[in-house]
Amino acid sequence: MELGLDGRVVLVTGASRGIGRATAQAFAREGARVALTYHHHKEAALVLADELGAAQGRAIAVPYALDDPASAQAAVADVEQTWGTLDVVVANAAELGARRPRGQHVEDVAPAAWQRVLDTNLAGALRTVQAAVAPMRRSGWGRIVLLSSHIVDDGAPGQEFYGAAKAALHGFARSLAWDLGPDGILVNVVCPGLTLTEGVARDLPAAVRDGESARTPTGRLTTPEEIAAAALFLGSAANGHISGEALTVAGGR
């Protein structure tokens, strides 16, 4: 399958580890020039950029913060200054936030706490899209991939506001497709199942991982590379006419 990504410019947010890292690697393997954003893990992003060809002008690492209204615009400006355009955005960066303590209920969550969850995970992604579409409109081609969460479908104790933020991305993409379509830009959502990232392997007890695997038709968790493959297709020229859709990658869940 011809993906048409050779020489394309791709911005992957939250690319220093996990799904973002696997996605950046997948695009780079197809010949794309990749901008990796980082927040807390600058060194990891710089190492990855080196691996993906920073010395040959194939990759850069740029700072990015979901809660900073100016950050997305600055990241896109860095990309345009480096390569003159931007073709693909994968909005992967997220901030899960703390779970509610056991014994508390939704009415116990302070407004400042849940407003932050929405401002990072929803508003941060929206700001990134707004910053990215201008160069895509100028070129008459673009692909936007938004990363959601299995929590939208499965739910999770204490994650009501994170689930709300991620679910909102589905509605955003569905309507945004009407605005972007005439300019050759397609926008879609990838909804990962519980994914075996470094963080999940480290922080989620084995018994919980095994239980989730047992409730999945394939009998295992999703890998970051499998999420990256979905983002790669939706962010490529091989996706010629899919827009406004949400694709679940969860082994049949």
Secondary structure, 3 states (H helix, E strand, C coil): CCCCCCCCEEEECCCCCHHHHHHHHHHHHCCCEEEEEECCCHHHHHHHHHHCCHHHCCEEEEECCCCCCCHHHHHHHHHHHHHCCCCEEEECCCCCCCCCCCCCCHHHCCHHHHHHHHHHHHHHHHHHHHHHHHHHHHHCCEEEEEECCCHHHHCCCCCHHHHHHHHHHHHHHHHHHHHHHHHCEEEEEEEECCECCHHHHHHCCHHHHHHHHHCCCCCCCECHHHHHHHHHHHCCCCCCCCCCCEEEECCCC
